[in-house]
Amino acid sequence: MMSTDTTKRNKRQKTSLLSSTTTTSVSKDSSSQPQTSLQQSLLWPKNKPELFDKRGKPIYFPEGLLHNLDQYVWDALAHIDPQLFNTKNKRKQVAIREALNIIGMGWVATNETPYRKAVGALFDEAVKIYERNDWNSMSKHTLPKITKIKVEDVEWKASNFDSNVELEDGIIKTGRTNECIFSKQLLDTVKASIDETGMAIIPNAVDESTIQKLLTGETTSNSHSDATQIKVQPKINKLAYTSGNGKEGRYNDIQDNTYLNRLQNVIMSSLKGMKETINNTSDKRKYILLNYSEGGENWAHRDSIKDDDYFPYQGLLMLSNITDYDGGEFYVAKRCNDTNGKKKKQRPSVIRMCSPKLNAGDLILFQASKEGDYDHGMKTVTRGERVAIGLLQPVPKKD
């Protein structure tokens, strides 16, 4: 027969065992319980946070190729290396560029002020999430779905021009009286192409001898060109991945050049006749020398202007011979919608009208209005060096 002390001791052991069992059971049950608020905060938010500046105004991507794509970019940010959000390095443009690459829009520039604000705001929100998560990657099952934007490339063809228009070498003449053989037939064809496709290409617009003189100051003895060699301003503007405007490219303002002044005046006077609303715009425009080496890209953009006196067209005069480079196709791009079926919700898509390979003397005229539908840029140069002159560049008013 057990003593009273033995009985008490056995009861205590049984109670201790039951307590231990109960504790284990609770521990197992807790793993299946809903996540705590802290754990939930580490998941990537399904909806993009509302973004506001210091004055309380909403921040978003402006009109253009990225307009209303904030949510798509936000979803893509969850899929990139979290170390890109390390605030010590401040790699905002690089992080956003990686996200744009994921949705197929990595060729769009984000260096202009409205884009920089949106980029910075999205970046800062992502930093907050990763700081709470101790810089670890999101769990794969919590990542949002990626939606790629459909981008369709269409090559501009000479058939866009009226087949009855004869294009002779050096079709644009720039005598001292600004004489030009922009015939009405040619001008009508240019207008129709720009209205329909966003751009028009005039092959051999400037003769070979003039191009040579612009580049070197020298020409053949039989040439009558009075063009002078272009000289650039010392300031170099670079295109860089970390700046959000391109890669392996640079441009300089060109010093005042009598021939280029006349060329621009001829083009502007002709194009003004295409649109009555631009007859009163200023004739003051500058020209720039564009230089891209292998790997160079100019991401899609609209050139900055700080006043309302804009001219809605720009031009590009090719200086490089067709054998000097590969790639580097110029394009104009605009947003459109792809329904994917009548009853399905529209999703964003983009059409890029791309030029064929250009030769020295070829001229592109294209839509470039801040209020228009088109951005413009250049694809990757895959070989050699591509040099051109950007014409009709806006000159903002000085305060």
Backbone hydrogen bonds in HBPLUS format (Angstrom, degrees):
<---DONOR---> <-ACCEPTOR-->    atom                        ^
c    i                          cat <-CA-CA->   ^        H-A-AA   ^      H-
h    n   atom  resd res      DA  || num        DHA   H-A  angle D-A-AA Bond
n    s   type  num  typ     dist DA aas  dist angle  dist       angle   num
A0007-THR N   A0003-SER O   3.11 MM   4  6.40 159.9  2.16 151.5 156.5     1
A0008-LYS N   A0004-THR O   3.15 MM   4  6.38 159.2  2.19 147.6 152.4     2
A0009-ARG N   A0005-ASP O   2.99 MM   4  6.18 151.8  2.07 143.3 151.2     3
A0010-ASN N   A0006-THR O   3.00 MM   4  6.26 157.7  2.05 151.8 156.9     4
A0011-LYS N   A0007-THR O   3.10 MM   4  6.33 153.4  2.17 146.3 153.5     5
A0012-ARG N   A0008-LYS O   3.00 MM   4  6.29 152.8  2.08 144.4 151.4     6
A0013-GLN N   A0009-ARG O   3.06 MM   4  6.34 157.2  2.11 149.0 154.6     7
A0014-LYS N   A0010-ASN O   2.97 MM   4  6.17 158.2  2.02 147.2 153.1     8
A0015-THR N   A0011-LYS O   2.86 MM   4  6.06 157.5  1.91 146.8 153.4     9
A0016-SER N   A0012-ARG O   2.87 MM   4  6.07 153.9  1.94 144.9 152.5    10
A0017-LEU N   A0013-GLN O   2.87 MM   4  6.11 153.1  1.94 146.1 153.3    11
A0018-LEU N   A0014-LYS O   2.90 MM   4  6.13 161.3  1.93 150.4 155.2    12
A0019-SER N   A0015-THR O   2.92 MM   4  6.10 154.4  1.98 144.7 152.2    13
A0020-SER N   A0016-SER O   2.95 MM   4  6.20 153.7  2.02 144.7 151.5    14
A0021-THR N   A0017-LEU O   2.92 MM   4  6.16 159.1  1.96 149.9 155.6    15
A0022-THR N   A0018-LEU O   2.87 MM   4  6.05 158.7  1.91 148.4 154.5    16
A0023-THR N   A0019-SER O   3.00 MM   4  6.20 156.4  2.06 145.9 151.9    17
A0024-THR N   A0020-SER O   3.05 MM   4  6.31 158.4  2.10 148.8 153.9    18
A0025-SER N   A0021-THR O   2.97 MM   4  6.21 156.9  2.02 148.8 155.3    19
A0026-VAL N   A0022-THR O   3.03 MM   4  6.31 153.5  2.10 149.1 155.6    20
A0027-SER N   A0023-THR O   3.02 MM   4  6.27 154.9  2.08 146.8 153.7    21
A0028-LYS N   A0024-THR O   3.04 MM   4  6.36 154.5  2.10 150.6 156.3    22
A0029-ASP N   A0025-SER O   3.05 MM   4  6.27 161.4  2.09 147.5 152.7    23
A0030-SER N   A0026-VAL O   2.97 MM   4  6.16 145.7  2.09 147.2 155.9    24
A0031-SER N   A0028-LYS O   3.23 MM   3  5.68 144.3  2.37 107.3 116.1    25
A0032-SER N   A0029-ASP O   3.12 MM   3  5.64 148.9  2.22 111.8 120.1    26
A0033-GLN N   A0030-SER O   3.23 MM   3  5.12 158.9  2.27  99.0 105.2    27
A0040-GLN N   A0036-THR O   2.97 MM   4  6.25 162.8  2.00 154.9 159.9    28
A0041-SER N   A0037-SER O   3.05 MM   4  6.12 140.8  2.21 136.1 145.8    29
A0041-SER N   A0038-LEU O   3.16 MM   3  5.14 123.7  2.49  92.8 107.1    30
A0042-LEU N   A0039-GLN O   3.09 MM   3  5.47 154.0  2.16 107.6 115.6    31
A0043-LEU N   A0040-GLN O   3.14 MM   3  5.58 164.5  2.16 113.1 117.9    32
A0059-ILE N   A0051-LEU O   2.88 MM   8  5.26 153.7  1.95 126.9 128.4    33
A0053-ASP N   A0057-LYS O   2.83 MM   4  5.44 154.0  1.90 148.5 155.3    34
A0056-GLY N   A0053-ASP O   2.95 MM   3  5.25 162.6  1.98 114.2 118.7    35
A0067-HIS N   A0064-GLY O   3.30 MM   3  5.39 163.4  2.33 106.8 111.7    36
A0069-LEU N   A0066-LEU O   2.99 MM   3  5.33 149.8  2.09 140.2 134.9    37
A0073-VAL N   A0069-LEU O   3.04 MM   4  6.33 160.5  2.07 159.0 164.3    38
A0074-TRP N   A0070-ASP O   2.88 MM   4  6.08 158.2  1.93 149.1 155.9    39
A0075-ASP N   A0071-GLN O   2.96 MM   4  6.18 160.9  2.00 150.4 154.1    40
A0076-ALA N   A0072-TYR O   3.13 MM   4  6.35 153.2  2.21 141.4 148.6    41
A0077-LEU N   A0073-VAL O   2.97 MM   4  6.25 142.3  2.12 148.8 159.1    42
A0078-ALA N   A0075-ASP O   3.33 MM   3  5.75 145.8  2.46 105.2 113.3    43
A0079-HIS N   A0076-ALA O   2.95 MM   3  5.47 159.0  1.99 116.4 123.2    44
A0084-LEU N   A0081-ASP O   3.00 MM   3  5.82 164.6  2.03 124.3 129.0    45
A0085-PHE N   A0082-PRO O   2.96 MM   3  5.60 162.9  1.99 117.1 122.8    46
A0086-ASN N   A0083-GLN O   3.10 MM   3  5.21 163.4  2.13 109.5 111.8    47
A0089-ASN N   A0086-ASN O   3.07 MM   3  5.85 145.3  2.19 120.2 127.3    48
A0095-ALA N   A0091-ARG O   3.01 MM   4  6.18 164.0  2.04 153.5 157.6    49
A0096-ILE N   A0092-LYS O   3.01 MM   4  6.24 171.1  2.02 158.7 160.7    50
A0097-ARG N   A0093-GLN O   2.87 MM   4  5.92 149.1  1.96 139.4 148.9    51
A0098-GLU N   A0094-VAL O   2.98 MM   4  6.26 153.0  2.06 148.5 154.4    52
A0099-ALA N   A0095-ALA O   3.16 MM   4  6.50 155.0  2.23 145.2 151.8    53
A0100-LEU N   A0096-ILE O   2.83 MM   4  6.13 156.6  1.89 151.9 158.8    54
A0101-ASN N   A0097-ARG O   2.86 MM   4  6.11 151.6  1.94 147.3 155.1    55
A0102-ILE N   A0098-GLU O   3.15 MM   4  6.42 147.1  2.26 141.0 149.0    56
A0103-ILE N   A0099-ALA O   3.31 MM   4  6.73 147.3  2.42 145.8 153.1    57
A0105-MET N   A0100-LEU O   2.74 MM   5  4.85 152.8  1.81 152.3 145.9    58
A0104-GLY N   A0101-ASN O   3.16 MM   3  5.00 157.9  2.21  99.1 105.4    59
A0149-ILE N   A0103-ILE O   2.88 MM  46  5.81 170.9  1.88 149.5 148.2    60
A0108-VAL N   A0105-MET O   3.26 MM   3  5.89 153.4  2.34 125.4 124.4    61
A0300-ALA N   A0107-TRP O   2.88 MM 193  6.33 148.0  1.99 160.3 154.3    62
A0109-ALA N   A0300-ALA O   2.95 MM 191  5.45 163.4  1.97 139.6 144.8    63
A0110-THR N   A0244-GLY O   2.83 MM 134  5.08 157.1  1.88 144.3 152.2    64
A0115-TYR N   A0112-GLU O   3.01 MM   3  5.51 118.9  2.40 115.0 129.7    65
A0116-ARG N   A0112-GLU O   2.88 MM   4  6.06 157.3  1.93 154.8 161.7    66
A0117-LYS N   A0113-THR O   3.04 MM   4  6.27 156.4  2.10 158.0 162.5    67
A0118-ALA N   A0114-PRO O   3.25 MM   4  6.51 160.6  2.29 141.5 146.2    68
A0119-VAL N   A0115-TYR O   2.77 MM   4  5.95 166.5  1.79 159.0 163.3    69
A0120-GLY N   A0116-ARG O   2.87 MM   4  5.95 164.5  1.89 146.4 150.9    70
A0121-ALA N   A0117-LYS O   2.97 MM   4  6.12 156.7  2.02 146.8 153.0    71
A0122-LEU N   A0118-ALA O   3.04 MM   4  6.20 169.4  2.05 154.2 156.4    72
A0123-PHE N   A0119-VAL O   2.98 MM   4  6.07 160.4  2.02 149.5 155.7    73
A0124-ASP N   A0120-GLY O   2.95 MM   4  6.10 162.1  1.98 147.4 151.8    74
A0125-GLU N   A0121-ALA O   3.15 MM   4  6.39 154.9  2.21 147.0 153.0    75
A0126-ALA N   A0122-LEU O   3.05 MM   4  6.31 156.7  2.11 148.6 154.9    76
A0127-VAL N   A0123-PHE O   2.92 MM   4  6.22 153.0  2.00 152.6 160.6    77
A0128-LYS N   A0124-ASP O   3.23 MM   4  6.51 152.9  2.30 142.9 148.4    78
A0129-ILE N   A0125-GLU O   3.35 MM   4  6.71 153.1  2.43 144.1 150.2    79
A0130-TYR N   A0126-ALA O   3.06 MM   4  6.39 165.1  2.08 156.7 160.0    80
A0131-GLU N   A0127-VAL O   2.85 MM   4  6.00 149.1  1.95 151.8 160.6    81
A0132-ARG N   A0128-LYS O   3.19 MM   4  6.39 153.6  2.26 141.5 147.3    82
A0133-ASN N   A0129-ILE O   3.09 MM   4  6.33 134.3  2.31 135.6 148.7    83
A0135-TRP N   A0130-TYR O   2.80 MM   5  4.90 175.5  1.80 154.2 152.9    84
A0134-ASP N   A0131-GLU O   3.24 MM   3  5.07 162.8  2.27 101.5 104.2    85
A0136-ASN N   A0133-ASN O   3.24 MM   3  5.81 154.2  2.31 114.2 120.4    86
A0142-THR N   A0139-SER O   2.88 MM   3  5.46 157.7  1.93 118.1 125.7    87
A0143-LEU N   A0140-LYS O   3.24 MM   3  5.47 161.9  2.28 107.9 113.3    88
A0350-VAL N   A0150-LYS O   2.77 MM 200  6.19 154.1  1.83 160.7 169.4    89
A0152-GLU N   A0350-VAL O   2.84 MM 198  6.21 168.6  1.85 161.2 163.3    90
A0352-ARG N   A0152-GLU O   2.85 MM 200  6.14 165.9  1.87 157.4 160.3    91
A0154-VAL N   A0352-ARG O   2.85 MM 198  6.09 168.5  1.86 166.4 165.4    92
A0354-CYS N   A0154-VAL O   2.73 MM 200  5.92 163.8  1.76 155.5 161.2    93
A0156-TRP N   A0354-CYS O   2.66 MM 198  5.70 170.7  1.67 159.3 160.9    94
A0160-ASN N   A0157-LYS O   2.84 MM   3  5.72 167.6  1.86 124.3 128.5    95
A0161-PHE N   A0158-ALA O   2.87 MM   3  5.52 160.8  1.90 116.6 123.1    96
A0165-VAL N   A0162-ASP O   3.05 MM   3  5.67 168.5  2.07 120.6 124.3    97
A0170-GLY N   A0204-ASN O   2.68 MM  34  5.48 133.3  1.89 142.4 157.9    98
A0171-ILE N   A0204-ASN O   3.29 MM  33  6.72 150.5  2.38 139.6 144.8    99
A0172-ILE N   A0205-ALA O   2.96 MM  33  5.39 167.9  1.97 142.9 146.2   100
A0178-ASN N   A0175-GLY O   2.81 MM   3  5.13 152.2  1.88 123.8 123.7   101
A0183-SER N   A0181-ILE O   2.89 MM   2  5.34 120.8  2.25 107.2  90.1   102
A0187-LEU N   A0183-SER O   2.85 MM   4  6.11 166.4  1.87 157.8 161.8   103
A0188-ASP N   A0184-LYS O   2.88 MM   4  5.99 159.2  1.92 146.3 151.6   104
A0189-THR N   A0185-GLN O   3.09 MM   4  6.27 149.6  2.18 138.8 147.1   105
A0190-VAL N   A0186-LEU O   2.84 MM   4  6.16 156.4  1.90 153.4 160.0   106
A0191-LYS N   A0187-LEU O   2.91 MM   4  6.11 166.8  1.93 153.1 156.3   107
A0192-ALA N   A0188-ASP O   2.99 MM   4  6.16 162.2  2.02 144.5 149.4   108
A0193-SER N   A0189-THR O   3.03 MM   4  6.22 158.7  2.08 147.6 153.1   109
A0194-ILE N   A0190-VAL O   2.93 MM   4  6.16 164.8  1.96 156.9 161.0   110
A0195-ASP N   A0191-LYS O   2.89 MM   4  6.03 164.8  1.92 154.5 159.0   111
A0196-GLU N   A0192-ALA O   3.03 MM   4  6.09 150.3  2.12 140.2 148.2   112
A0197-THR N   A0193-SER O   2.78 MM   4  5.70 168.0  1.79 154.2 158.2   113
A0198-GLY N   A0194-ILE O   2.84 MM   4  4.41 139.1  2.01 118.7 126.7   114
A0367-GLN N   A0198-GLY O   2.94 MM 169  5.46 161.2  1.97 152.6 155.0   115
A0200-ALA N   A0365-LEU O   2.78 MM 165  5.33 148.9  1.87 157.4 166.1   116
A0365-LEU N   A0200-ALA O   2.90 MM 165  5.33 164.4  1.93 158.7 163.9   117
A0202-ILE N   A0363-LEU O   2.75 MM 161  5.16 167.8  1.76 160.9 164.4   118
A0363-LEU N   A0202-ILE O   3.04 MM 161  5.16 163.7  2.07 134.9 140.1   119
A0205-ALA N   A0361-GLY O   2.90 MM 156  5.63 114.9  2.34 132.5 138.8   120
A0206-VAL N   A0361-GLY O   3.13 MM 155  4.63 157.9  2.18 128.5 134.7   121
A0211-ILE N   A0207-ASP O   3.17 MM   4  6.52 161.1  2.21 153.2 158.8   122
A0212-GLN N   A0208-GLU O   2.96 MM   4  6.20 159.0  2.00 151.0 156.6   123
A0213-LYS N   A0209-SER O   3.05 MM   4  6.30 150.3  2.14 141.6 149.3   124
A0214-LEU N   A0210-THR O   2.92 MM   4  6.19 152.9  2.00 151.3 158.6   125
A0215-LEU N   A0211-ILE O   3.11 MM   4  6.36 148.9  2.21 146.4 154.2   126
A0216-THR N   A0212-GLN O   2.92 MM   4  6.05 165.1  1.94 153.1 157.1   127
A0217-GLY N   A0213-LYS O   2.73 MM   4  4.21 135.0  1.93 112.2 124.6   128
A0230-ILE N   A0214-LEU O   2.92 MM  16  5.42 167.7  1.93 142.9 141.4   129
A0223-SER N   A0220-THR O   3.14 MM   3  5.46 164.9  2.16 111.8 116.2   130
A0255-GLN N   A0231-LYS O   2.69 MM  24  5.61 164.2  1.72 158.0 163.8   131
A0233-GLN N   A0253-ASP O   2.72 MM  20  5.44 169.6  1.73 164.2 164.6   132
A0237-ASN N   A0251-TYR O   2.98 MM  14  5.27 164.0  2.01 155.8 159.9   133
A0251-TYR N   A0237-ASN O   2.83 MM  14  5.27 147.2  1.93 145.6 156.3   134
A0239-LEU N   A0249-GLY O   2.85 MM  10  5.01 163.1  1.88 140.4 136.9   135
A0243-SER N   A0240-ALA O   3.02 MM   3  5.18 145.7  2.14 101.7 112.3   136
A0244-GLY N   A0241-TYR O   3.28 MM   3  5.38 148.3  2.39  99.6 108.5   137
A0299-TRP N   A0245-ASN O   3.25 MM  54  5.54 154.1  2.32 126.3 130.5   138
A0247-LYS N   A0297-GLU O   3.03 MM  50  4.98 160.1  2.07 129.9 133.2   139
A0297-GLU N   A0247-LYS O   2.80 MM  50  4.98 151.5  1.88 134.4 137.5   140
A0293-SER N   A0248-GLU O   3.40 MM  45  6.14 159.6  2.44 164.0 169.9   141
A0250-ARG N   A0291-ASN O   3.03 MM  41  5.52 151.5  2.11 153.3 161.9   142
A0291-ASN N   A0250-ARG O   2.99 MM  41  5.52 166.7  2.01 173.2 170.5   143
A0252-ASN N   A0289-LEU O   3.14 MM  37  5.38 147.6  2.25 138.3 147.3   144
A0289-LEU N   A0252-ASN O   2.85 MM  37  5.38 161.7  1.89 160.7 164.4   145
A0254-ILE N   A0287-TYR O   3.10 MM  33  5.97 166.6  2.12 154.6 150.4   146
A0261-ASN N   A0257-ASN O   2.90 MM   4  6.12 153.3  1.97 157.6 166.3   147
A0262-ARG N   A0258-THR O   3.09 MM   4  6.36 160.3  2.13 149.3 153.5   148
A0263-LEU N   A0259-TYR O   2.87 MM   4  6.16 158.8  1.92 151.5 158.3   149
A0264-GLN N   A0260-LEU O   2.91 MM   4  6.05 163.7  1.94 148.0 151.5   150
A0265-ASN N   A0261-ASN O   2.96 MM   4  6.18 159.3  2.01 147.4 153.7   151
A0266-VAL N   A0262-ARG O   2.91 MM   4  6.12 156.5  1.96 151.4 157.2   152
A0267-ILE N   A0263-LEU O   3.06 MM   4  6.32 164.4  2.08 150.5 154.3   153
A0268-MET N   A0264-GLN O   2.79 MM   4  5.96 168.7  1.80 157.3 160.9   154
A0269-SER N   A0265-ASN O   2.91 MM   4  5.93 165.2  1.93 145.9 150.5   155
A0270-SER N   A0266-VAL O   3.13 MM   4  6.25 148.2  2.23 140.3 148.7   156
A0271-LEU N   A0267-ILE O   2.88 MM   4  6.09 163.1  1.91 153.9 158.6   157
A0272-LYS N   A0268-MET O   2.84 MM   4  5.90 149.8  1.93 152.3 159.5   158
A0273-GLY N   A0270-SER O   3.31 MM   3  5.70 140.7  2.47 103.3 112.6   159
A0274-MET N   A0271-LEU O   2.86 MM   3  5.24 157.8  1.90 111.7 119.3   160
A0275-LYS N   A0272-LYS O   3.28 MM   3  5.69 157.2  2.33 109.1 114.9   161
A0278-ILE N   A0275-LYS O   3.20 MM   3  5.96 169.7  2.21 123.2 126.4   162
A0279-ASN N   A0276-GLU O   3.24 MM   3  5.59 171.8  2.24 118.0 118.9   163
A0281-THR N   A0278-ILE O   3.24 MM   3  5.39 169.5  2.25 110.4 113.0   164
A0286-LYS N   A0393-GLN O   3.01 MM 107  5.07 163.0  2.04 143.8 145.7   165
A0393-GLN N   A0286-LYS O   2.96 MM 107  5.07 152.0  2.04 160.5 153.1   166
A0288-ILE N   A0390-GLY O   3.00 MM 102  5.07 153.0  2.07 136.9 145.6   167
A0390-GLY N   A0288-ILE O   2.80 MM 102  5.07 156.1  1.85 147.4 154.0   168
A0290-LEU N   A0388-ALA O   2.80 MM  98  5.22 171.9  1.80 160.1 161.4   169
A0388-ALA N   A0290-LEU O   3.02 MM  98  5.22 156.9  2.07 144.9 151.0   170
A0292-TYR N   A0386-ARG O   2.98 MM  94  5.25 159.1  2.02 149.1 155.6   171
A0386-ARG N   A0292-TYR O   2.90 MM  94  5.25 162.5  1.93 155.3 160.1   172
A0296-GLY N   A0293-SER O   2.87 MM   3  5.42 150.6  1.96 145.8 146.6   173
A0295-GLY N   A0381-VAL O   2.66 MM  86  5.22 175.4  1.66 157.4 158.2   174
A0381-VAL N   A0296-GLY O   2.91 MM  85  5.27 148.5  2.01 143.1 153.4   175
A0298-ASN N   A0378-MET O   3.28 MM  80  4.84 166.9  2.30 128.3 132.1   176
A0378-MET N   A0298-ASN O   2.79 MM  80  4.84 163.0  1.82 143.2 144.5   177
A0301-HIS N   A0376-HIS O   2.99 MM  75  5.59 150.6  2.08 137.6 142.3   178
A0376-HIS N   A0301-HIS O   3.04 MM  75  5.59 164.6  2.06 148.2 149.4   179
A0310-TYR N   A0308-ASP O   2.96 MM   2  5.66 133.2  2.19 104.6  91.0   180
A0368-ALA N   A0312-PRO O   2.87 MM  56  5.10 166.1  1.89 130.0 128.7   181
A0314-GLN N   A0366-PHE O   3.06 MM  52  5.63 154.3  2.12 152.0 160.0   182
A0366-PHE N   A0314-GLN O   3.00 MM  52  5.63 161.0  2.04 155.6 159.2   183
A0315-GLY N   A0391-LEU O   3.20 MM  76  4.68 170.6  2.21 120.9 120.0   184
A0391-LEU N   A0315-GLY O   2.78 MM  76  4.68 163.4  1.81 131.5 135.5   185
A0316-LEU N   A0364-ILE O   2.88 MM  48  5.09 143.7  2.01 142.6 150.5   186
A0364-ILE N   A0316-LEU O   2.92 MM  48  5.09 159.3  1.96 142.9 149.9   187
A0317-LEU N   A0389-ILE O   2.91 MM  72  5.10 165.4  1.93 150.9 154.3   188
A0389-ILE N   A0317-LEU O   2.85 MM  72  5.10 160.8  1.88 146.1 152.4   189
A0318-MET N   A0362-ASP O   3.03 MM  44  5.57 168.0  2.04 164.7 167.6   190
A0361-GLY N   A0318-MET O   2.87 MM  43  5.54 168.5  1.88 148.6 146.2   191
A0319-LEU N   A0387-VAL O   3.01 MM  68  5.55 158.7  2.06 144.1 144.2   192
A0320-SER N   A0387-VAL O   3.23 MM  67  5.37 138.6  2.41 156.8 148.3   193
A0324-ASP N   A0321-ASN O   2.97 MM   3  5.38 163.5  1.99 116.9 122.4   194
A0326-ASP N   A0383-ARG O   3.03 MM  57  4.98 144.4  2.16 132.7 132.3   195
A0382-THR N   A0326-ASP O   2.98 MM  56  5.40 143.0  2.12 120.4 130.1   196
A0328-GLY N   A0380-THR O   2.94 MM  52  5.11 158.5  1.99 110.8 111.6   197
A0379-LYS N   A0329-GLU O   2.93 MM  50  5.25 164.6  1.95 144.4 147.6   198
A0355-SER N   A0330-PHE O   2.75 MM  25  5.39 166.8  1.77 163.4 164.4   199
A0331-TYR N   A0377-GLY O   3.06 MM  46  5.61 151.8  2.14 148.5 145.8   200
A0377-GLY N   A0331-TYR O   3.10 MM  46  5.61 155.4  2.16 149.6 153.1   201
A0332-VAL N   A0353-MET O   3.02 MM  21  5.33 149.4  2.12 140.7 148.4   202
A0353-MET N   A0332-VAL O   2.78 MM  21  5.33 157.8  1.82 173.1 168.4   203
A0333-ALA N   A0375-ASP O   2.83 MM  42  5.28 159.2  1.87 144.6 150.9   204
A0375-ASP N   A0333-ALA O   2.93 MM  42  5.28 158.3  1.98 150.3 157.1   205
A0334-LYS N   A0351-ILE O   3.05 MM  17  5.68 155.1  2.11 152.4 159.2   206
A0351-ILE N   A0334-LYS O   3.04 MM  17  5.68 165.0  2.06 165.2 167.8   207
A0336-CYS N   A0349-SER O   2.78 MM  13  5.32 161.7  1.81 151.6 148.4   208
A0349-SER N   A0336-CYS O   2.96 MM  13  5.32 147.5  2.07 155.6 147.2   209
A0338-ASP N   A0347-ARG O   3.17 MM   9  5.69 171.9  2.18 163.6 165.5   210
A0347-ARG N   A0338-ASP O   3.32 MM   9  5.69 166.4  2.34 136.5 139.8   211
A0344-LYS N   A0341-GLY O   3.35 MM   3  5.49 150.6  2.45 102.8 111.1   212
A0362-ASP N   A0359-ASN O   3.02 MM   3  5.70 164.4  2.04 143.8 145.1   213
A0372-GLY N   A0369-SER O   3.15 MM   3  4.90 160.7  2.19  97.8 103.7   214
